[in-house]
Amino acid sequence: MPNYFDEILELINKLNLNDRVKILGNIFKEDQLFLMKNSEVLIQASLFEGGPGGGSSYEAMSLNVPIFASNIKVNLEMGKRENLRYFDPYKVDKLTYLMLNHKFKTKKYNLREIKKNSEIQRKKLTIFFNRIFSTF
């Protein structure tokens, strides 16, 4: 299996995008949903999914977040929706066009607010686990 992640990191470095791209790694589900809720759009660019759009597309739909999804057969089962657009995952120009020209109404994300909420959640979890383990 190709190691696409290393290629992505190399491309980020080559294009000098380090200050604009943040690799979050594994994050809490609450943080993931907060980020999605405050995103311009969910880009679902996969070539394979077990179900239509994968789990992230259903979460985006429930939050009324616009979706740009690859037009693979299983994704097309999401149907037609006002804030859903499909693109050919083998043609970068279509996705580029969608990104530059979409007119969906979405909330702007606030990185400071995301960080603050993430820290609050981490502190709550730390206190919770400290209380649990200190009773033993």
N, CA and C of each residue as an Amber inpcrd file, in Angstrom:
protein
   408
   0.8460000  -1.1760000   0.0000000   0.0000000   0.0000000   0.0000000
   0.8930000   1.2420000   0.0000000   0.6630000   2.1700000  -0.8720000
   1.4980000   3.3760000  -0.9370000   1.3660000   4.2160000   0.3310000
   2.4400000   4.9130000   0.6530000   2.4240000   5.7730000   1.8340000
   2.1100000   7.2050000   1.4010000   0.8310000   7.4790000   1.1720000
   0.4090000   8.7880000   0.6900000   0.6590000   9.8920000   1.7070000
   0.6140000   9.5540000   2.9790000   0.7940000  10.5790000   4.0030000
   2.1690000  11.2370000   3.8910000   3.2030000  10.4400000   3.6700000
   4.5430000  11.0070000   3.4930000   4.6000000  11.9150000   2.2650000
   3.9120000  11.5040000   1.1940000   3.8730000  12.3370000  -0.0150000
   3.1640000  13.6640000   0.2590000   2.0980000  13.6120000   1.0380000
   1.3700000  14.8360000   1.3890000   2.2570000  15.7610000   2.2060000
   2.9640000  15.2140000   3.1800000   3.8730000  16.0240000   4.0100000
   4.9710000  16.6660000   3.1540000   5.5190000  15.9090000   2.2290000
   6.5420000  16.4490000   1.3250000   5.9810000  17.5900000   0.4820000
   4.7760000  17.4090000  -0.0170000   4.1450000  18.4440000  -0.8370000
   3.8710000  19.7060000  -0.0150000   3.4110000  19.5420000   1.2120000
   3.1830000  20.6900000   2.0990000   4.4760000  21.4650000   2.2900000
   5.5670000  20.7500000   2.5320000   6.8780000  21.3960000   2.6990000
   7.3380000  22.0740000   1.4080000   7.2050000  21.3560000   0.2900000
   7.6470000  21.8800000  -0.9990000   6.9090000  23.1670000  -1.3670000
   5.6060000  23.2170000  -1.0680000   4.7960000  24.3910000  -1.3940000
   4.8260000  25.4550000  -0.2950000   5.6280000  25.1980000   0.7250000
   5.7830000  26.1400000   1.8390000   4.4270000  26.4790000   2.4820000
   3.6760000  25.4390000   2.7850000   2.3520000  25.6120000   3.3750000
   2.3070000  25.2160000   4.8570000   3.4580000  25.0490000   5.4680000
   3.5060000  24.5780000   6.8480000   2.7140000  25.4500000   7.8120000
   2.6890000  26.7570000   7.5600000   1.9630000  27.6440000   8.4660000
   0.4590000  27.6610000   8.1820000   0.0150000  27.0130000   7.0960000
  -1.4050000  27.0200000   6.7340000  -2.0700000  25.6570000   6.8540000
  -1.2780000  24.5990000   7.0020000  -1.8200000  23.2460000   7.1030000
  -1.4920000  22.7020000   8.4800000  -2.5110000  22.2370000   9.1750000
  -2.3410000  21.6600000  10.5080000  -2.7530000  20.1960000  10.4720000
  -1.8370000  19.3210000  10.7860000  -2.1300000  17.8920000  10.8660000
  -2.4890000  17.6210000  12.3280000  -3.7300000  17.2580000  12.5710000
  -4.2170000  17.1030000  13.9410000  -4.0200000  15.7080000  14.5030000
  -3.8590000  14.7230000  13.6410000  -3.7500000  13.3590000  14.1510000
  -5.0860000  12.9130000  14.7190000  -5.0530000  12.0480000  15.7260000
  -6.2860000  11.5870000  16.3640000  -6.7940000  12.6650000  17.3110000
  -8.0730000  12.9830000  17.1960000  -8.6780000  13.9830000  18.0750000
  -9.9610000  13.4050000  18.6640000 -10.4050000  14.0070000  19.7630000
 -11.6470000  13.5810000  20.3800000 -12.8110000  13.8030000  19.4130000
 -13.8320000  12.9470000  19.4900000 -15.0000000  13.0580000  18.6260000
 -15.6620000  14.4250000  18.7700000 -15.7640000  14.9400000  19.9910000
 -16.3550000  16.2670000  20.2070000 -15.5790000  17.3400000  19.4500000
 -14.2570000  17.2250000  19.4650000 -13.4220000  18.1930000  18.7480000
 -13.6370000  18.0630000  17.2460000 -13.7480000  16.8170000  16.7660000
 -13.9780000  16.5840000  15.3380000 -15.2900000  17.2350000  14.9020000
 -16.3380000  17.0350000  15.6800000 -17.6370000  17.6060000  15.3270000
 -17.6270000  19.1300000  15.4200000 -16.9050000  19.6600000  16.3980000
 -16.7950000  21.1130000  16.5170000 -16.0880000  21.7030000  15.2990000
 -15.0090000  21.0520000  14.8770000 -14.2940000  21.5080000  13.6850000
 -15.1940000  21.4300000  12.4580000 -15.9090000  20.3130000  12.3200000
 -16.7690000  20.1480000  11.1570000 -17.8770000  21.1970000  11.1550000
 -18.4880000  21.4030000  12.3070000 -19.5880000  22.3610000  12.4110000
 -19.1670000  23.7640000  12.0000000 -17.9080000  24.0760000  12.1910000
 -17.3930000  25.4070000  11.8970000 -16.5620000  25.4530000  10.6230000
 -16.7280000  24.4410000   9.7810000 -15.9780000  24.3650000   8.5260000
 -16.7640000  24.9720000   7.3810000 -16.0430000  25.3980000   6.3690000
 -16.6700000  25.8850000   5.1380000 -17.3210000  24.7500000   4.3790000
 -16.6310000  23.6100000   4.3320000 -17.1110000  22.4740000   3.5460000
 -16.3550000  21.2180000   3.9830000 -16.9990000  20.0670000   3.8440000
 -16.3340000  18.7820000   4.0510000 -15.9390000  18.2620000   2.6830000
 -14.6750000  17.9580000   2.4980000 -14.2130000  17.3660000   1.2430000
 -14.0400000  15.8700000   1.4810000 -14.8520000  15.0890000   0.8100000
 -14.8480000  13.6410000   0.9460000 -14.3150000  13.1000000  -0.3760000
 -12.9960000  12.9720000  -0.4580000 -12.3300000  12.7120000  -1.7410000
 -11.8960000  11.2700000  -1.9390000 -12.4800000  10.3500000  -1.2020000
 -11.9730000   8.9810000  -1.2630000 -12.3350000   8.2600000  -2.5610000
 -11.5880000   7.2010000  -2.8110000 -11.8300000   6.3430000  -3.9700000
 -12.6140000   5.0940000  -3.5770000 -12.7790000   4.8680000  -2.2750000
 -13.5150000   3.7090000  -1.7830000 -14.1900000   4.0730000  -0.4750000
 -15.4360000   3.6650000  -0.3160000 -16.1700000   3.8070000   0.9360000
 -17.0170000   2.5710000   1.1420000 -17.1870000   2.1900000   2.3850000
 -18.0520000   1.0590000   2.7020000 -19.5190000   1.4250000   2.5890000
 -19.8270000   2.6920000   2.8440000 -21.2020000   3.1850000   2.7490000
 -21.1900000   4.5420000   2.0780000 -22.3500000   5.0280000   1.6680000
 -22.4130000   6.3150000   0.9670000 -21.7810000   7.4640000   1.7560000
 -20.7180000   8.0140000   1.2110000 -20.0730000   9.1750000   1.8090000
 -19.2800000   8.9160000   3.0710000 -19.2820000   7.7040000   3.5630000
 -18.6020000   7.4260000   4.8190000 -19.3030000   8.1310000   5.9780000
 -18.9020000   7.8660000   7.1750000 -19.5400000   8.4620000   8.3510000
 -19.4600000   9.9730000   8.3950000 -18.3500000  10.5190000   7.9200000
 -18.1770000  11.9700000   7.9970000 -19.2120000  12.7240000   7.1730000
 -19.6360000  12.1680000   6.0610000 -20.6440000  12.8380000   5.2330000
 -21.9900000  12.9020000   5.9500000 -22.3590000  11.8340000   6.6380000
 -23.6170000  11.8520000   7.3890000 -23.5560000  12.8730000   8.5130000
 -22.4000000  12.9600000   9.1680000 -22.2510000  13.9670000  10.2260000
 -22.3420000  15.3720000   9.6390000 -21.7080000  15.5830000   8.4880000
 -21.7690000  16.8910000   7.8380000 -23.2090000  17.2330000   7.4580000
 -23.9460000  16.2550000   6.9220000 -25.3510000  16.4990000   6.5710000
 -26.1550000  16.9040000   7.8000000 -25.9230000  16.2060000   8.9050000
 -26.6990000  16.5030000  10.1170000 -26.3740000  17.8860000  10.6670000
 -25.1830000  18.3990000  10.3720000 -24.7690000  19.7260000  10.8300000
 -25.0010000  20.7940000   9.7620000 -25.5710000  20.3940000   8.6310000
 -25.8120000  21.2820000   7.4940000 -24.5150000  21.9050000   6.9590000
 -23.4690000  21.0950000   6.9480000 -22.1790000  21.5130000   6.3970000
 -22.1280000  21.0540000   4.9440000 -21.7920000  21.9270000   4.0140000
 -21.6870000  21.5300000   2.6110000 -20.6660000  20.4070000   2.4100000
 -20.8960000  19.6010000   1.3890000 -20.0300000  18.4490000   1.1050000
 -19.6170000  18.4700000  -0.3610000 -18.3290000  18.2850000  -0.6030000
 -17.8030000  17.9970000  -1.9310000 -17.3450000  16.5510000  -1.8590000
 -18.0260000  15.6620000  -2.5770000 -17.7360000  14.2350000  -2.4910000
 -17.2960000  13.6950000  -3.8380000 -16.3640000  12.7520000  -3.7870000
 -15.9540000  12.0800000  -5.0200000 -17.1710000  11.3530000  -5.5990000
 -17.2240000  11.2830000  -6.9170000 -18.4020000  10.7110000  -7.5730000
 -18.3050000   9.1960000  -7.7520000 -17.6810000   8.5270000  -6.8000000
 -17.6520000   7.0640000  -6.8640000 -19.0750000   6.5340000  -6.6600000
 -19.3200000   5.3540000  -7.1440000 -20.6790000   4.7910000  -7.1820000
 -21.3870000   4.8480000  -5.8280000 -20.7320000   4.4210000  -4.7750000
 -21.3950000   4.3720000  -3.4680000 -21.7140000   5.7800000  -2.9470000
 -20.8820000   6.7590000  -3.2470000 -21.1700000   8.1270000  -2.8050000
 -22.3910000   8.7100000  -3.5000000 -22.5980000   8.3160000  -4.7530000
 -23.7440000   8.8360000  -5.5030000 -25.0750000   8.4400000  -4.8620000
 -25.0220000   7.4350000  -3.9760000 -26.2310000   7.0250000  -3.2550000
 -26.6970000   8.0930000  -2.2660000 -25.8580000   9.1060000  -1.9940000
 -26.2890000  10.2040000  -1.1280000 -27.3280000  11.0640000  -1.8330000
 -27.4430000  10.8990000  -3.1360000 -28.4680000  11.5940000  -3.9060000
 -28.1220000  13.0320000  -4.2060000 -29.1620000  13.7920000  -4.5030000
 -28.9890000  15.2120000  -4.8010000 -29.4450000  16.0120000  -3.5910000
 -28.6290000  16.9350000  -3.1880000 -28.9450000  17.8170000  -2.0660000
 -28.4580000  19.2040000  -2.4090000 -29.0720000  20.1820000  -1.7860000
 -28.7200000  21.5700000  -2.0780000 -27.2530000  21.8740000  -1.7870000
 -26.7210000  21.3010000  -0.7260000 -25.3430000  21.6190000  -0.3430000
 -24.3880000  20.4320000  -0.5300000 -24.6330000  19.6510000  -1.5790000
 -23.7800000  18.5050000  -1.9120000 -23.3870000  18.5930000  -3.3790000
 -22.0960000  18.5410000  -3.6450000 -21.5820000  18.5510000  -5.0150000
 -20.6340000  17.3710000  -5.1850000 -20.6710000  16.7740000  -6.3620000
 -19.7940000  15.6500000  -6.6820000 -18.6890000  16.0990000  -7.6310000
 -17.5720000  15.3970000  -7.5580000 -16.4570000  15.6680000  -8.4700000
 -15.7580000  14.3620000  -8.8000000 -15.0990000  14.3500000  -9.9340000
 -14.3140000  13.1980000 -10.3660000 -13.0080000  13.2120000  -9.5700000
 -12.7470000  12.1970000  -8.7460000 -11.5440000  12.2090000  -7.9060000
 -10.2380000  12.1040000  -8.6900000 -10.3420000  11.8110000  -9.9880000
  -9.1490000  11.7230000 -10.8140000  -8.8760000  13.0160000 -11.5820000
  -9.7430000  14.0150000 -11.3930000  -9.5790000  15.2910000 -12.0920000
  -9.5700000  16.4260000 -11.0790000  -8.4000000  16.8720000 -10.7370000
  -8.2380000  17.8800000  -9.7040000  -8.8810000  19.2080000 -10.0790000
  -9.0490000  19.4880000 -11.3580000  -9.6140000  20.7710000 -11.7770000
 -11.0600000  20.9420000 -11.3100000 -11.8370000  19.8680000 -11.2580000
 -13.2290000  19.9580000 -10.8160000 -13.3010000  20.3070000  -9.3280000
 -12.5000000  19.6610000  -8.5220000 -12.4750000  19.9780000  -7.0890000
 -11.9740000  21.4060000  -6.8780000 -10.9510000  21.7870000  -7.6200000
 -10.4350000  23.1550000  -7.5300000 -11.5280000  24.1570000  -7.8620000
 -12.2790000  23.8910000  -8.9200000 -13.3750000  24.7770000  -9.3090000
 -14.4010000  24.8880000  -8.1720000 -14.7860000  23.7540000  -7.6080000
 -15.7560000  23.7660000  -6.5140000 -15.2460000  24.5860000  -5.3350000
 -13.9830000  24.4020000  -4.9820000 -13.4140000  25.1090000  -3.8360000
 -13.3610000  26.6150000  -4.0730000 -13.0620000  27.0130000  -5.2860000
 -12.9270000  28.4380000  -5.5790000 -14.2630000  29.1320000  -5.8320000
 -15.2950000  28.3690000  -6.1730000 -16.5420000  28.9860000  -6.6180000
 -17.7830000  28.6210000  -5.8160000 -17.6420000  27.8950000  -4.7430000
 -18.8720000  27.5060000  -4.0360000 -19.4860000  28.7190000  -3.3420000
 -20.7880000  28.7050000  -3.2660000 -21.5320000  29.8330000  -2.7070000
 -22.4380000  29.3710000  -1.5650000 -22.0610000  28.3150000  -0.9050000
 -22.8720000  27.8220000   0.1970000 -22.7980000  28.7900000   1.3740000
 -23.8600000  28.8550000   2.1230000 -23.8580000  29.6560000   3.3440000
 -23.3110000  28.7840000   4.4580000 -22.1820000  29.1610000   4.9860000
 -21.5860000  28.4000000   6.0730000 -21.0310000  29.3640000   7.0960000
 -20.8030000  28.8300000   8.2870000 -20.1970000  29.6260000   9.3450000
 -18.6870000  29.6310000   9.1490000 -18.0580000  30.7180000   9.4940000
 -16.5990000  30.7730000   9.4840000 -16.0910000  30.1020000  10.7580000
 -14.9990000  29.3950000  10.6540000 -14.4470000  28.7880000  11.8500000
 -13.5690000  29.7940000  12.5760000 -13.4660000  29.5980000  13.8630000
 -12.6890000  30.4710000  14.7170000 -11.6610000  29.5960000  15.4230000
 -10.4230000  29.6270000  14.9380000  -9.3800000  28.7490000  15.4620000
  -9.1650000  28.9550000  16.9560000  -9.2500000  30.1930000  17.4030000
  -9.0730000  30.4880000  18.8290000 -10.1690000  29.8020000  19.6530000
 -11.4080000  29.8420000  19.1490000 -12.5340000  29.1990000  19.8310000
 -12.3850000  27.6790000  19.8340000 -11.9170000  27.1280000  18.7240000
 -11.6900000  25.6860000  18.6400000 -10.6590000  25.2540000  19.6710000
  -9.5630000  25.9910000  19.7440000  -8.5000000  25.6560000  20.6970000
  -9.0190000  25.7650000  22.1310000  -9.7660000  26.8380000  22.4150000
 -10.3150000  27.0430000  23.7600000 -11.2290000  25.8910000  24.1490000
 -12.1570000  25.5150000  23.2600000 -13.0750000  24.4170000  23.5530000
 -12.3470000  23.0920000  23.6940000 -11.3200000  22.8600000  22.8830000
 -10.5370000  21.6320000  22.9920000  -9.8410000  21.5610000  24.3480000
  -9.2800000  22.6710000  24.7910000  -8.5950000  22.7110000  26.0840000
  -9.5830000  22.4800000  27.2230000 -10.7610000  23.0730000  27.1310000
 -11.7840000  22.8740000  28.1610000 -12.1540000  21.4000000  28.2500000
 -12.3710000  20.7510000  27.0930000 -12.7170000  19.3300000  27.0790000
 -11.5900000  18.4740000  27.6520000 -10.3570000  18.7890000  27.3010000
  -9.2200000  18.0150000  27.8270000  -9.1190000  18.1650000  29.3470000
  -9.3200000  19.3940000  29.8550000  -9.2720000  19.6230000  31.3090000
 -10.3750000  18.8480000  32.0120000 -11.5770000  18.8610000  31.4490000
 -12.6820000  18.1150000  32.0380000 -12.3640000  16.6250000  32.1050000
 -11.8180000  16.0870000  31.0080000 -11.4710000  14.6600000  30.9850000
 -10.3580000  14.3410000  31.9760000  -9.3730000  15.2170000  32.0700000
  -8.2710000  15.0040000  33.0170000  -8.7950000  14.9830000  34.4460000
  -9.6430000  15.9250000  34.7880000 -10.2310000  15.9720000  36.1340000
 -11.0520000  14.7100000  36.3850000 -11.8470000  14.3260000  35.3840000
 -12.6910000  13.1400000  35.5030000 -11.8450000  11.8950000  35.7790000
 -10.8000000  11.6730000  34.9770000  -9.9720000  10.4790000  35.1570000
  -9.1450000  10.5540000  36.4420000  -8.7070000  11.7250000  36.8370000
  -7.9960000  11.8700000  38.1030000  -8.8920000  11.4710000  39.2570000
 -10.1370000  11.8840000  39.2180000 -11.0860000  11.5200000  40.2910000
 -11.3240000  10.0200000  40.3210000 -11.4840000   9.4190000  39.1440000
 -11.7360000   7.9810000  39.0940000 -10.5560000   7.2020000  39.6570000
  -9.3480000   7.5220000  39.1590000  -8.1700000   6.7330000  39.5400000
  -7.6470000   7.0700000  40.9280000  -7.9890000   8.2200000  41.4620000
  -7.5280000   8.5520000  42.8150000  -8.3620000   7.8600000  43.8900000
  -9.4950000   7.3020000  43.5000000 -10.3420000   6.5860000  44.4760000
  -9.8840000   5.1540000  44.7090000  -8.9680000   4.6750000  43.8790000
  -8.4900000   3.2780000  44.0330000  -7.3050000   3.2140000  44.9440000
